[in-house]
Amino acid sequence: MNSRVGLVVDDRYLHHAISRPSQENPERLRRLAAIVRDRYRQKCRMYPARTAERVDIEAVHSRFYLDQLRQHAGNADPFSYDRDTYLMEDSFFTAELAAGGCLELADRIMDGTLDHGFALIRPPGHHAEPGRGMGFCIFNNISVTAQYLRRKYHLNRILILDFDAHHGNGTQEVFYDTDEVLVVSVHQRDLFPFTGKADETGSGQGDGYTINMPVFAQFGDLEYTFLLGRVLQSVMEQYLPQIILVSAGYDGHRDETISGTLLSTEWYSLITAMLKQYAHEVCGDRLLMILEGGYNPASLEVSVLTTIDSLLTMRRDKIGIFYSERANQILKNHPLRSCWTLQ
Ligand SMILES: [Zn+2]
């Protein structure tokens, strides 16, 4: 097998379900998981999920929150945190598998079996805060993974890039005070959860290590590529991350009704190629992408497939980054522009 790309695909992720309509539902992954399994059988290494250990989840979430969740585990009556975030009989176990699936790929990347990983998991995680679930998220999968990498492998320069349409408020909260995890987020402004303003830049030791780029609805490939091209270039040169973790949310796609941004399917291929290139240059190819949002099953499907294809492809042409005045305004006015030489 030439490929060094690993995937976590597991039908147990379909077990978290509620009878009332919810945008975050098993149908997001049912068909996609089957296609991925079939299409990449020969090209990628496939891993089943594993259960995250309690100690790994407690590195992010409070004991009180975990005890609260555990009380509802196995209980047939639904329990709701908010309008979107529900807990059914199998939800707690599915959430443990979502975090654990990411840890499995993190281990395989760190032991050198893999270069890149894609965790096709649910429920998503980046809204979950230390003390509560919200916005479809129960455990903050990417934060659990970053904490695990700090503890088990003593990494102290972890880059998290979040390109989901929504701000990853939970991830920001977990790492707000530390410089060992740099959180870069591009998300639509004035959208749930209404956090992630440019002047939220971290505190204490973490001051300057949260980079938020709220963008306008109507921003698409040109603006996103310009913004992330500039910011990632600067971050890679100055921070030298030891691994790149990605909150890969696909709800900024132009066919999604949940957001107003206009990303094309091809953009996900482009950003993946860009990240691969950076991972190759600065961190020995270590790149782990973790599924967050994406609620239109059709656009989610093609976008995830194009991402995995891009992980597998050696791209030789230089990625074109074209100037966008609208996007440049965001960098020009950014409070961290001189700290990270964003311009
Ligand atoms: Zn989202």
Boltz pocket constraint, residues with backbone or C-beta under 6 A from the ligand:
constraints:
  - pocket:
      binder: B
      contacts: [[A, 164], [A, 165], [A, 166], [A, 249], [A, 251], [A, 292], [A, 293], [A, 294]]
      max_distance: 6.0
